[in-house]
Structures are given as C-alpha cells and as structure tokens.
C-alpha cells in the first residue's frame, strides 16, 4: 500500500459486515423507505438516472444505477410488490433485458471513520520502506494544517492510532528480503526471447517461474510464454499454490503487481516487465494516452486516401484475394474508374487525405499526375528538414541559465501539493526539471485537457526558477484566468518567501507602479498578467523563465515579445494548441509533454448536435438546476445576447440568469464570473469570454448557440468548462439546419466524435489535419500538410530528417514471399471498416513492442486470435525484423529459406546453416506450413543478435 493509504482513516470493518441490499421479483417494497435507505448508502437522487450512484423514485417505478453494476435497472411496482426488474441503456433510457434479482452495492463508504487500513487486514509481517513512511508523515502533516485552517476535525490517522493498530503486526526489514531485481525485458528488442535467456537456466536448476499481472495481460501473455518455453503454463490462485508445483514449472497468477523479482526458489515476472507502460494494474482501464496515437488516421470505405506511390484515390473496401488463400486486398479507385488492389502488407503505403474532398480530383492509375506533385512536396519537405537541422545546430550553441534550486526548499514546496501526481504529470514535471537544468534554453509544450494538472506543472517550474533566484513571468489571456492564477500561486508560495504580483487591466495605477519597481529591483519574484507583462517600460532584474498559459489565445507577435530573448527558458501550455505550434512540437522544434491522465472520478462529457429546440433547452437547463447544478449558455456575438435572453425568459421564466460579455468593464466581468463561480445564478449567458479560466465545479450543462460560428479549439475549450466535478457534463451544439457548409459540419462532428477524456490532443491533431500547419519556421498557417494529411506529412518529414543526417530514410518495405500470410477473418471481426483500419495500423508498425501491443488489443477487443490472425501477426513480426536487420526480401518454401540483404556486402556466415549463393543467403531446411513462419522469425533474430 502507499504511504497516503496508510495515513487515511477508514470506517470500522463491522460497518461493512451487513450484506448489501438486494431486490427480488415478488418481494414487498416501500418506495419511500427504499429511497431513504439508498440515500443512507450514498446514492444521489436524480430525475434521470444515467450514472453509477444515482436513484430516482417515481411513484411505482424506481430507476437505480448500482455503483458496482455495469447497467442501471428499472424496478416496476404494483400493489406494494416488485413485479419487474429490467436493465436499461443509460444513454437511450430504453430497457434491454429482464432479471430476477438485483444486488445494490454501497455508493459511499460509511461516514464514521475511526480505524486505519491495518484494521481491515489480517495481522502478519509488515514491511515499511523509508519513502512510504515519509509520505505517510507528509499526508498527516498536510491534513493537520488543513484542519487547523478550517477548524474541522483532522481527516487522517493520528500517530497514536497508527501505533496502536501497528502493535498487532510483526515488523519486517525490507533489507532482509532475499530477492533481487530482474532485468527490464521490455527494453530489449524481443522481450520474450530476453526472458527465455534469463529464466531458462534457472528453471533447469529447479526454480519455478510465475507471471503476475492483470487478467487481461495474463490472458495475453500466457500462450506466448507457453510457446516461447515450449511448456505447459498453469493458472494458480495464490503464490502459496506455486510452491506445490513441480520444480521447473511455469504458472500465472492474476495479481496487481507492477515489478517482478528473483528469489531463491521463485522467479516472479510482472506483466509490466514484458509490456512496459502497456500493462495495466488490477482492473484499471487502458491509459488514455494509448489512444492518442490512434486519434486520427482511421481509414474507412469511401474515404479519400493518398497512396505513397500512386496518389489520391478512393477506398472501395476489402476484397478476397483470388490467388492467396484466405488473404484480403484493399480496393482503391483512381481516375476514370481504374482500380488498384493493395495487399495487407502494403496497407501502410495508404494515408488518409488531409484536405476537404469537395472538389478533389482522383489521380491517374499510372501515378503520372501524382508524381509531379510528389516531387514538389518532397522538395519542400527536404528543405524543411534541412532548415530544422540548421536551426537545431544554432540552438545548441545558445546557453541558458542552469536552474537548480536548493533541494530542501523545493521539496518543501512540493510537499504542499495535496494530491498525488498522475503518471503523466510526474513525467511532464521531470521533463521540465531536466530542461531547466540542462544549460540550454527550454522550449517545451505541455498539452493537457482543462483540469488535468497543467497548472501544477507551471507551479513546479516557477518554484524551480524562483527558488534558484530567477524571476518568472506567467502570461494568461484573460483577467479572469490571471486572477485565478494569482490566488493559486500566492497560496502555494505563501511559506516560501517568494513574492507574487499581478499585472493586468484590473491593476490600479499604484499597483502597476509598485509591480514595475519590484520587477526592476528584483523584489518581485513571480509576475502574473495578461499582455501588460509585455509593456516596453517593464524591466526585469533577473528574468529566467516565461510561462504562457492557453497559448492558442495569443498571437504570434505577442508570443515573440513574451519570449524576449533566445536564452530564456519557455514553457507553453494548452489544451488545444494551434496547428502550427503542434506541428513544431511534432517535428522536434519544440519538446512536448502530453498529460492525458484524467483527474479521479472525471467522466467524459456527452456532446450532441441539435437544431434549436425550446423544449430541449428548457429540459436541459431545468434538469441541471433540479440536481443543484449550474449551466452555461454561450453565443458567438454580443448582439446575439439580447434576443436569446428574451427567448430564455420565455421558455424558462423562473431561471436566475446572469450575463457576461466583452464590452462590460473589466472589473464588472471579473465580478460576474466570481459570483457565478461561487454559486450565484442558475445559468450564465455569455460570449466565449468564459473559454479560459472559469472554474465552476457545479456547472455540468452547456448550450452553445450557433456552434458553427466557433472554431474547433474554441469549442473544445468551452466544453472543458463543464463536468469538472464528479458528475457527467453535457454539451449541446445548436445549429440551424440547412445553413451550414459541409466543412463546418465536419468540424462539429469532430468535436462530437472526440468526447472521451483527454481528447484535446486528438482534436488539435484533427485541426492540424484539416487546416494544415504551414511553415513551422515562420508564421504562416497553410501548406503541404493540408494536401496530404498530417500522418503522411509526418512520415515523409521524419524520413527527410534521417536523410539530412546521412541516415537511411527508411522509405522501403521488405518483400515477403511466405505463402499464406493470414488475415483478419470476417467471422472474427465482422465490420469490414474495422478490419481495414487494423490492416493499415499493422502494416505501419516498425517495432515488436508496438506489435505486441496491437496483438494484445486484438485479443482484448475480439477474443482469442484465430489461426489466420496469428499468421498475420507472425508475418508482421517478420517484416519488422527484416527492416531492422536490413533484409530486402525473404522467400520461404518447404525445402529452403532464401534471405536477400539490401547491402550485398552484408555477412551472415555466423548464422548456422546459412550459405551464400547468387547474392542471397540460403538455409536448406525442410519446414512445414505450421512451423515455417516461426523458423523465419528465429533466423532473423539470430541475424540481428
């Protein structure tokens, strides 16, 4: 357990002893008493039950979503008895299937908390690391400070209570454990082969091997380990059961362990040792970050695509290969109805078309029309790559202050953070710290959705710089956001001795004079403001770091003035960076950190498109008010406010409406926002000035009027204003039917499609794809990327960079003649579009780690892989190994395997059995169809060893 878990207070075990309430057909029920009982268990009364922990009692119908269930249930009552229990869809609210019995788990822990976590465990030997004890003490100290400030009871286990519960346990010294760490196999080219080399000799010495991990990871790795070791792999229910197995046995155990260990009798391997960050612990869901790489690029039948060698075509779908067993081919349509069939191995040459397809012309099948444009694109990309390398060399010569504050002072500041950092946050913070201490100017972009913890990254960066004696600028686009940052920074830096000041149009003349004087003489360490911090009359005594929040709201000229000098450190933050900024980060001109881990209990925001409808607006706003929440109604122009206010007054006359817009005085806007944030008013009618900086945890509903008049990034920023508590938010995009261009509808559909948590990066990438990025070294915002799509542009740019460095560009694909190379059977994955997208993803993989990840995803989504799919995965593995070892062609038949290297001088004589003949290396060995791919794989591994 963690130190924080040990410091918390818990309810007494006896409070959990009572069996959870259950409902059964035919039982008597009193709806009023039932509702009271559910509230006691932590359920929230709501008129629409669509989230776990909600209940609604409507006469003789009860809707409830048990906190530990997958679907809500509808209970029908007649004459005081239960006559029906039906599960229903939480989105459509339509019933799906009946059931006879329903168990209802607690939605909240018992309120009485008086014991430590140890009271819930059977006493034994307890090992406590020094770091865990420090974190427990830190949590207790923070809880004590919070209680003293608020006057409430301390919500943590006092030292005396911890010592009392600890008395029943035997103390263990971590140093006494006779175990050694194991290698990180995931860092090897072939993790399973590395595991075999490590474990096989020890298994022969009678040790046992145990794989532990989540149910999903164990299910994925078990057959692979059995195949690697050519041995049976048993499933056990506990570590104790492993010792009952025969010496040298291999077993798997589902357990939340993230690192393995090598003991005297047992080698324990965690799934994370083989899968790395792709492994999940316990029942946790896959990281949101896994999906970011798949945010765009999906190809479906009917889409326009660019074939790398033949140009723009339309995807017609999948067709069976008439001459290759069970394989499938991708059919492309070119100009004049001409067709080209592409094998699954070549699917990686197909890229989604970037620009709007309204007036697109398909290329000729022979590629003649495409080649002319391709030459121009290649020249532009190559020039961009050369310019980037030149700029990188120039930047390498620029020095910046090495920022390394006093460690104790910095750690005291870190200890004031009342939460645990998410994994993405921790990585971003460490990256910033490394940048600041490198001696070269930091230029880092931090991307993270609203409320995902970017501000904490800024706080840590500001602490590192200010505690080291350097001044910090934090620029924000609005006075509301400035005010919020000032309050946060002053609270966090209160005990450090650092002085935080503000500069914006809300500052009085005296405050501005004092701030300018303090910055000039160095008495002010951190200044937070809008464009005012860029004024020509402001002088800084020792400026070291500039932080720009919501960079998409600043113009290129403003950002250039903020940077001031090339030797300053720069940290840029955004939920949806503009395309040019994202492109600069993607090609390496800026460093990039992505924070994709959502806050605890944050739920995706439901986003829908609708025509203006009074009944829908009334229902949404009144529903939000009935559950104690607040709403936003957003318009694109100030002149839209009055007509919509009259309309709202007519359809929801009893709603308390507050208004805010850009023509109000700055102080009035600030006051309105703060009052709404404190809970005054049911709805805020405003322009997009609420886009940044307004944190209203009770706001869960937003209606955006004429959504087609907003940009994609604006809409996503606006959406981030709702659903910031533990309730699911909803956004309704209102548009006039029949008046919107297809390009605009594409933008709105993008927002509605990417409604999952952490979608900001995906939306920015889609925006980059739709609008283009322009010249990354200048300030223009259009270019070749718009013509060929972000994915193909990135691919060509990376290849051009390698070529500019004198490396192999990698724009080649090994030719494989392996017989039947498999497929994704339609009876396994019925949807042809899904199969098409997977063929493309599979063909683009360039390392085994990503291939293993995709194989695990396939097993998780569609069940165990059929033989044809296994052959396809094996063939993809061979292609990856062939690229890595420089093999241009492989011919494998029943009597021999022929290897043709790209470089004629490549020597393979060290591999047993290989003989050179006519520029090829031959292995004369009989193989049957079942073993041939495995033999080719092992041969390539020996070549690359």
Secondary structure by P-SEA (a helix, b strand, c coil): ccccccccccccccccccccccccccccccaaaaaaaaaaabbbbbcccccccbbbbcccbbbbbcccccbbbbbbbccccccbbbbbccccccccccccbbbbccccccccccccccccccccbbbbcaaaaaaaaaaaaaaaaaaaaaccccccccaaaaaaaaccbbbbbcccccbbbbccccccccaaaaaaaacaaaaaabbbbbbbccaaaaaaaaaaaaaaacbbbbbbccaaaaaaccccccccccccccbbbbcccbbbbcccccccccccccccccccccccccccccccccbbbbcccccbbbbcccccccccccbbbbbbbcccbbbbbbccccccccccccccccbbbbbcccaaaaaaaaaaaaaaaaaaaaaaaaaaaaaaacccccccccaaaaaaaaaaccccccaaaaaaaaaaaaaaacccccbbbbbbcccccaaaaaaaaaaaaaaabbbbbbbbccaaaaaaaaaaaaaaaccccbbbbbbcccccaaaaaaaaaaaaaccccbbbbcccccccccccccccbbbbcccccccaaaaaaaaccccbbbbbbbccccaaaaaaaaaccbbbbbbccccccbbbbbbbcccccaaaaaaaaaaaaaabbbbbbbbccccaaaaaaaaaaaaccccbbbbbcccccaaaaaaaaaaaaaccccccccccccccccccccccbbbbcccccccaaaaaaaaaccccccbbbbbbbccccccccaaaaaaaaaaaaaccccaaaaaaaaaaaacccccccccccccccccccaaaaaaaaaaaaaaaaccccccbbbbbcccccccccccccccaaaaaaaaaaaaacccaaaaaaaaaaaaaccccccaaaaaaaaaaaaaaaaaaacccbbbbcccbbbbbbccccccccccccccccccbbbbbcccccccaaaaaaaaaaaaac
